[in-house]
Amino acid sequence: MANYILRFKKSINKDKTKTMNNLEAYKMDGLGNDFIIFDKRKKLISLSEKQIVKIANRNNIGCDQVIFIEKDESSNAFLKFYNSDGGEISACGNGSRCVAYLLMKENNSKKISLRTKVGILQAELNDKNLVNVNIGQPNFEWNKIPLSKKMDNKNLEIKIKRNDGKEIKGGFSLSVGNPHLIFFVDDFNQFNLKEIGPKLENHIYFPEKCNVTLASIKNKKHVKVKVWERGVGLTKACGTAACATAVSGAVLEMSERCVDIEFSEGMLNIDWKKDNNIYMAGKVSQVKKIEVNI
């Protein structure tokens, strides 16, 4: 494991939360989707929302999500995920893969089970040295996604504009432990996702907000995507967005059930098997041990 120290100024604790110094943590990423990981199994760590936001700020350490590892009786560990805006989320595909790899190294094992708020995830290191996780099953029920009312989740008829002003209408919604909205477009570079993303994330149809993906089909087994992540913004990769894209593409018969989802820094292989479980495989970075001063 590589070791280095990241430091930033001690935050002013206006809410009187106990200040903690010299916290050990790990920094990892999956295809550029990066995380600061704290292990609470041996040492009590309690961070306020403001402290999480400060850690995630790119002017300090910077990450898409902060993850806490906790003890669990039914699996190797229980995971809690927080977006860079400080809000807790139920699922994080790439984050789960990164923690799985960390614990595999710790336990000298190629198989790990992780519990999240949406269930127990089974992970393994495959023969290609990729971390493969069973993400679980997609949910298409309007009130489980959730949507604000009952409607056709395959086409919400939401309008978005290309850079040239031309409008398209669509939007496939589903939950993969968190809400997603997918638009299939010829070329996602023709859209300004930085402008479109916040509007769609906060669309009236999504009471818990949503992750937004623009997907361009290259062929039945290869889809390129660009993602606006709820509570994060533009992200280099998002595991659950890859799963949501693969499932929606398969339902619409635009892609195969086993498909490569390409991000700016690499690909995830998503296999939506006949038993309805979604398997996600891809590379993760090496584990970097860091010190966080707050």
Residue pairs with C-beta under 8 A, 6 or more apart in sequence:
1 105
1 286
1 287
1 288
1 289
2 286
2 287
2 288
2 289
3 288
3 289
3 290
4 288
4 289
4 290
5 290
5 291
6 27
6 61
6 290
6 291
6 292
7 291
7 293
8 54
8 60
8 61
8 293
8 294
10 19
10 21
10 293
10 294
11 19
11 50
11 51
11 54
11 294
13 19
13 48
14 50
15 48
15 50
17 46
17 47
17 48
17 50
17 51
18 46
19 294
20 45
20 46
20 47
20 294
21 293
21 294
22 291
22 292
22 293
23 38
23 45
23 291
23 292
23 293
23 294
24 38
24 39
24 43
24 289
24 290
24 291
24 292
25 36
25 37
25 38
25 39
25 289
25 290
25 291
25 292
26 36
26 37
26 39
26 102
26 287
26 288
26 289
26 290
27 34
27 35
27 36
27 37
27 61
27 63
27 288
27 290
28 34
28 35
28 37
28 98
28 101
28 102
28 284
28 285
28 286
28 287
28 288
29 35
29 94
29 98
29 284
29 285
30 94
30 95
30 97
30 98
30 237
30 239
30 282
30 283
30 284
30 285
31 94
31 236
31 237
31 263
31 265
31 266
31 267
31 268
31 282
31 283
32 235
32 236
32 237
32 263
32 264
32 265
32 266
33 64
33 94
33 95
33 235
33 236
33 237
33 238
33 239
34 62
34 63
34 64
34 236
35 63
35 64
35 65
35 66
35 67
35 92
35 94
35 95
35 98
36 55
36 56
36 61
36 63
36 65
36 66
36 67
36 290
36 292
37 66
37 67
37 68
37 69
37 98
37 99
37 102
38 45
38 47
38 66
38 67
38 68
38 69
39 69
40 68
40 69
40 70
40 71
41 69
41 70
41 71
41 77
45 68
47 55
47 66
47 294
49 86
49 87
50 86
51 294
52 66
52 82
52 86
53 84
53 85
53 86
54 60
54 294
55 61
55 63
55 66
55 292
55 294
56 62
56 63
56 64
56 65
56 66
56 82
56 83
56 84
56 85
56 86
57 84
61 290
61 292
63 84
64 83
64 84
64 229
64 232
64 235
65 81
65 82
65 83
65 84
65 89
65 92
65 95
65 232
66 81
66 82
66 84
67 79
67 80
67 81
67 82
67 92
67 95
67 98
67 99
68 79
68 80
68 82
69 77
69 78
69 79
69 99
69 103
70 77
70 78
70 79
70 80
71 77
71 78
72 78
72 115
74 115
74 120
75 113
75 114
75 115
75 120
76 103
76 107
76 112
76 113
76 114
77 99
77 103
77 114
77 115
78 114
78 115
78 116
79 92
79 95
79 96
79 99
79 114
79 115
79 116
80 88
80 117
81 88
81 89
81 90
81 91
81 92
81 95
81 116
82 88
82 89
83 89
83 229
83 230
83 231
83 232
84 231
84 232
84 233
85 231
85 232
87 231
89 178
89 230
89 231
90 116
90 117
90 118
90 177
90 178
91 116
91 117
91 118
91 135
91 176
91 177
91 178
91 240
92 239
92 240
93 133
93 135
93 176
93 238
93 239
93 240
93 242
93 243
93 280
94 237
94 238
94 239
94 282
94 284
95 239
96 114
96 116
96 121
96 123
96 133
96 135
96 239
97 123
97 131
97 133
97 239
97 280
97 282
97 284
98 131
98 284
98 285
99 114
100 112
100 114
100 121
100 123
100 131
100 133
101 125
101 131
101 284
101 287
102 287
103 109
103 112
103 114
104 110
104 111
104 112
104 123
104 125
104 131
105 287
110 124
110 125
111 122
111 123
111 124
111 125
112 122
112 123
112 124
113 120
113 121
113 122
113 123
114 120
114 121
114 123
115 121
116 177
117 177
118 136
118 177
119 136
121 133
121 134
121 135
121 136
122 133
122 134
123 131
123 132
123 133
123 134
124 131
124 132
125 131
125 132
126 132
126 281
128 281
129 283
130 269
130 281
130 282
130 283
131 281
131 282
131 283
131 284
132 279
132 280
132 281
133 239
133 279
133 280
133 281
134 277
134 278
134 279
135 176
135 177
135 239
135 240
135 243
135 277
135 278
135 279
135 280
136 176
136 177
136 277
136 278
137 276
137 277
137 278
138 174
138 175
138 176
138 243
138 244
138 247
138 272
138 276
138 278
139 145
139 174
139 175
139 176
140 153
140 174
140 175
142 149
142 150
142 151
142 153
143 150
144 175
145 153
145 173
145 174
145 175
145 179
145 206
146 175
146 179
146 206
146 207
146 208
147 153
147 156
147 173
147 205
147 206
147 207
148 204
148 205
148 206
148 207
149 205
151 205
153 172
153 173
153 174
154 172
154 248
154 251
154 252
155 170
155 171
155 172
156 170
156 171
156 172
156 173
156 181
156 205
157 169
157 170
157 171
158 169
158 170
158 171
158 181
158 200
158 203
158 205
159 167
159 168
159 169
160 167
160 168
160 169
160 183
160 191
160 196
160 200
161 167
161 168
161 191
161 196
162 168
162 190
162 191
163 190
163 191
163 192
164 190
168 183
168 185
170 183
170 184
171 181
171 182
171 183
172 181
172 182
172 183
172 184
172 248
172 251
172 252
173 179
173 180
173 181
173 182
173 205
173 206
173 210
174 180
174 182
174 244
174 247
174 248
176 240
176 243
176 244
176 247
176 278
177 240
178 211
178 230
178 240
179 206
179 208
179 209
179 210
179 211
179 230
180 210
180 211
180 212
180 213
180 240
180 241
180 244
181 200
181 203
181 206
181 210
181 211
181 212
181 213
182 213
182 215
182 244
182 245
182 248
183 212
183 213
183 214
183 215
184 215
184 216
184 217
184 248
184 249
184 252
184 254
185 191
185 214
185 215
185 216
186 216
187 216
188 214
188 215
188 216
188 224
188 225
188 226
191 214
193 212
193 214
193 226
193 228
193 234
194 228
194 233
194 234
196 212
196 228
197 212
197 228
197 233
197 234
198 228
198 233
200 210
200 212
200 228
201 209
201 210
201 211
201 212
201 228
201 230
202 209
203 210
209 230
209 231
210 230
211 227
211 228
211 229
211 230
211 238
211 240
211 241
211 244
212 227
212 228
213 225
213 226
213 227
213 228
213 238
213 241
213 244
213 245
214 225
214 226
214 227
215 223
215 224
215 225
215 245
215 249
216 223
216 224
216 225
217 223
217 249
217 254
217 255
218 224
218 262
220 254
220 255
220 256
220 259
221 255
221 256
221 258
221 259
221 260
222 259
222 260
222 262
223 245
223 246
223 249
223 255
223 259
223 260
223 261
223 262
224 261
224 262
225 241
225 242
225 245
225 261
225 262
225 263
226 234
226 264
227 234
227 235
227 237
227 238
227 241
227 263
228 234
228 235
229 235
229 238
229 241
236 263
236 264
236 265
237 263
237 264
237 265
237 266
237 268
239 268
239 280
239 282
242 261
242 263
242 268
242 270
242 280
243 270
243 272
243 278
243 280
245 261
245 270
246 255
246 257
246 259
246 261
246 270
246 272
246 278
247 270
247 272
247 278
249 255
249 259
250 256
250 257
250 259
250 272
257 271
257 272
257 273
257 274
258 269
258 270
258 271
258 272
259 269
259 270
260 267
260 268
260 269
260 270
261 267
261 268
261 269
261 270
266 282
266 283
267 282
268 280
268 281
268 282
269 280
269 281
269 282
270 278
270 279
270 280
271 278
271 279
271 280
271 281
272 278
272 279
273 279
